[in-house]
Amino acid sequence: MLKYIFGSESYFVKNKILIPILLLPLWFILYHYLEPLANTVVYNVFGMDLSSHLTEAIRFFIFEVPKVLMLLILIVFGVGIIRSYFSPEKTRKILEGKPLFVGNVMASLLGIVTPFCSCSAIPLFLGFVEAGVPLGVTFSFLIAAPLINEVAVVLLFGLFGWKTAVIYMITGLIIAMLAGWVMGILKLEKYVEEWVYEIKAVKANSIDEELSLNDRIDSGFVAVNDIVSKVWIYIVLGIAVGAGAHGYIPEEFMASLMGKDVWYSVPLAVLIGVPLYSNAAGIIPIVQVLLEKGASLGTSLAFMMSVIGLSLPEVIILKKVLKLPLIFTFVGVVGTGIIIVGFIFNFIF
């Protein structure tokens, strides 16, 4: 019986789409009851005082960790299936020969669904240059890929709601599109290291295989295993820091430093965020507490974007293919875009 259910010839192995279909209702039931379960554990099982700062910090941690991890697993699985349609070669072909602004828009959109991070910056950059993709379009992709990733969107959706997640996606796309477009207009190709252009483009003879539905479902499970196994510790640590701040940091302090009425809060947040390095999993739970304690939405978004989108490791990696004037321009243009977005959202909200 077990061999029939779980063996290599089982019905579920041959029809893997049934696995997520059966598990999805269980996911929704558990997710729905997470908050009452967390309250039961803290107030009834632990018997903690409702008015204690420690109680609120622990309740925050016990509720947020499983909630964020569950959301992450669900969305990463879906994005993993979507990613199975986009190989690096397909991505380059899509962007090849596109006019400047159209290419910036397409590159930014592709950056959302393709599995590339800052550690992939050099091979991606070289591949795009070899394929004849304009420099500005390449930078739109390199900005969007780490900035608007599924981890960030999932955490924002889970912690702040869909409106904040959509705002983040839209502003991230605008920054990636406009920053790449500006860098394309400036004609900065001369600041790319000479050896990059001397590389002969080697066209791969491999043909993109048409994957079956089972293969694409496998891609979803592989994405969950790869991504969640790498970021879960950052999620736990980030939420732990956030829980401590949630329970103990006075609202007046945070409002005085990052509040809407503090004119320098946005540039200060970006200056603090740029040299820091964290992924979305580690920084967004902290941003949640900043907002709860009185920091404005625009300042919080600017801080988060500067940490995720202008990571120090990516800048160091890009130094191998770019000269300093181009790197400074890249940081300056993206940083300016983030600051402008922060001011706009502080003004609107």
N, C-alpha and C positions, 0 to 999 in steps of 0.2 A: 504493500500500500504506500509506504513512505517513498519507495523508489519510483512509484508512479507519479507521486505528487512533486517530488524534488529532484528526481534523477534527470539525466541528460536527455532522456526521451519523453519526459513528462509533458502533460498538456500545457502547464504553465510556462515551461521553458520554450515550447514551440509558439506560444501565444502570450508574449510578455506584456502586451498591453493590458492584460487582465490584472496584473499585479498592482499597478497604480490605480486602476478602476476600483479594486476591492479595498485598497488601503486608504483611499481618499476620504470616504465617509468616516472611518475611524479617526483620521487626522482632524476633521472638523469637529467631531464630538469632543475629543480630548482638548482641542484648542478652546472650545466654548467654555469648558469647565475649569480652565487653568486658574483664573483669578479666585473663584470660591475655594478651590483646592489649596491655593497658597494661603488664603486667609485662615482656612481650617488648620493648616499646619502651624502657622505662627500663633494664632490666638487660642486654639483649643489644644493642639498637641504640645506646643512649647509653653503655653500659658503665659505669654508675654503681655506686658502692660501696654494698652492701646496708646497712651500718651507719651511713651518713651521715644526718644530719638533713635535709639538702637533698634527698637521694634520696627520703626518705619524703614530703616535702612535694610534690615533683614527681610522684611516683607517685600520690599522693592526688588531685592536680589533674587529671592525664591520665585517670584512671579515672572520677572523679566528674562531670566536665563532660559528656561524652557520655551517661553513664548518666542523669543528671537531665534533660537535654534530650530524650532519647528517651522517658522516662516522661512528661514534660510534654506532648509532642506527642500521645502515645497517649491520655492522659486528657482533655486539652483537646478533642481531636476528639470523643470520646464525650460530654463535657459540652456541647459546642457543639450536638450533635444534640438532647440533652435540652432545652437552652435554647430551641430552636426552637418548643417547645410553650408557652413562657411569655413573653408580651409584657407591658409595664408595665400595660396596661389589664386583661389577664386577671388579673395578680397583684392589682391593686386589687379586682377583682370577687370574687376568692376570699376576700379578707380582709374585705370589706364586711359589716357587720352581725354579725360573729362575737362571742360572749361573750368576756370579758376573757382568761381563762387559755387557753381553746381557741384564741383568736386569737393569743396569744403563741406557743403551740406551732406553729401553722400558719405564722406569720410567720417564725419561726426556721428551720423546715424549708425554706420557700421561699427564704430568704436564701442557702441553700447552692447552689441550682441557677439562680439568676437573675443576669444579667450586670450587676450594679450595683456601683459602687465609691464611695469617699468623694467623688469629684468629682460624683457624681449625687445627693448628699445633699439639696440644696435642691429640685430638681424632684420627687424622690420624696416628700419630706416634704410639699410642697404638694399633690401628687396624692393622697396618702393622706388629708390633712386634708379636701380637697374631697370625697372619696368617703365621708367619715364614719367612717373607720377610727380607733378610739380611739388616744390618744397613746401609751399603753403598748405597744400592739400595733405601732405604727409604729416605736417604738424597738427592739423585739425584732428587727424586720426590718433596721433600720439597723445594729444591732450584728452580726447574723449574717452579713450580706452580705459585708463586708470580712474579718471574722474567720475564717470557715470557707469559704475559696475553694478552687478546684480546684488552684491553684498550691501552696498550703500543704499540702494533702492529698497531692498527688503527691510533693512534695519530702520530706515526712515518711515516706511509704511507701518511697521510693527510698533514703533515707539511714538510716532507723531500723527499717523493717519495718512490717507491717500493724498490729501491736498498738498501736504508738505513734500511728499515723495514726488508728486508731479511738478511742483515748483522747482525742486532740486534738479530734476531731469531737464526741464525746459531751460533753466538758467545755465546749467552745465553745457547743454547743446549750443546755446547762444555764444557762450564764452569760447567753446572749441571752434565754432564756425567763424566768428569774427576775428579771433586771434590768428587762426590759420590764414584767413583772407588778408589781414593786415600784413602778416609776415610775407605772404606771396607778393603783395603790392610793393613791399620794400626791396625786393630783388636781392636777397641775401645769399644767393648761391656761392658767392666768392668766399664766404666764411665757412663753407663746408671743407673739411680736410681734403687735400688734393687726391690722396690715395683712394678715397671713396669713388671718385669718377674714373679712376684708372682700372677699377675692377671690371672685368668682362662679364657681362650678364650671361649666366649659364642657364639656359632654359631647361627646365626639368621635363623629361619625357614621360613622367608619370601621368596617368589619366585618372581624374577624380572618379572614384567608383560611386555608383549609385547605391546608396545604402538601403537596406530593407527596414521595415518598421521595427522589427526586433533589434536591429543594429542601432537605430536611433534611440530606442528605449534604453539599450545598454549605455549609450552615450550619456543619457540622463543620470543613470546610476553611477557611472564613472565620475561624472562631474561632481555629484554629491560627495562621493568618497574623497576625491582629490581636494575639493575646496573646503568642505566642512572639517576634514581632518587637519587642515592647515590653519584655519582661522578660529576654531572653537575656543582655543585658549585665550585668544585676544578678546573674544566676545565676553568670556567669563571675567577676565581681568578688567576690561573696560566697564562692564556692568558693576563689578565690585567697587571700582573707583567712583562710579556714578552713584552707587548706593550710599557710600560714605558721605559724598557731597550732598546727596538728596536729604540725608538725615541730619546733617550737622552744619552745613554752610549757611549763614544768614542771608536772606534774600536781599537785604539792604546793601551788603558788600558787593554782590555780583552786579546789582543794578547800578551802583556807583561807578563800576569799572567798564561794563559792557552794555549799559542801558541805552535806550533809544535816544535819550537827550544828551548823551556824551559824544561830542562831535568827532573826537579822535578814536572812538572805539573800533571802527571798521579798519582803518589802516593799522592800528595797534594789533588787532586780532590777526591780520595778515602777516605782519612782521614777526609775530610770535609763532605763527603756524608754519611759515616757509622752512625754517631750519629744523623743525620737528619732523620725525618720521613715524608714521603709524598708518595702518590700513583702516578702511572704513569700520571694520569690526571693532577696533579698539577705540576709535575716536567718537563715533556717533553716540554711544551711551553717555559719554561725558558731555556731549553737546546737548543731550536731552536734559541733563541736570542744569546746565547753564541757562537754558530757556526757562525751566521751572523756577530758577532762583532770580529771574529778573533780567537776564541778558536778552537783547532784542533779536528778532528773527534774522534780520539782515547781517548783524554782527556775527551771530552764531554760524550762519551759512558761509560767511566769508572765512571764518576761522577753519571750518571743516574743509572747504574747498582748497584752501591754501595748503593744508596738511596732506590731503589726498592727491590733489592735482599738481602740486609743485614739490614732490618729494625729493629730498636731498640725494637719495641713491640714484634716482633717474637722472638728475643733473650731472652727477659724477660719471655715470655710465655714458651719457651723451657727449661728455668731454672727449671721448675717444674718436668721435666722428665730426664734432663741431668745434669751431674756434670760439674763443671767449666772447667776441662781439655778438655772435649769433646766440650763444647761451644766455648772455645778459639781456638780449632783445627778447628771447623766448620767455624768460622769467619776468621781465618788465611788462611785456604785453599781457601775458596771462594774469599777472598780479594786478595790473591796472583794471583789467576786466572784472576780476573778483571784487575789487574795491568798489567799482561802479555799481555792480550788482548789489553789494551790501548796502550802499547808500540808498539805492532805489527801493529796496525792500524795507529799509528802516523808514523811508518817507511814506510808502504806501500803507504799510502795516503798523 
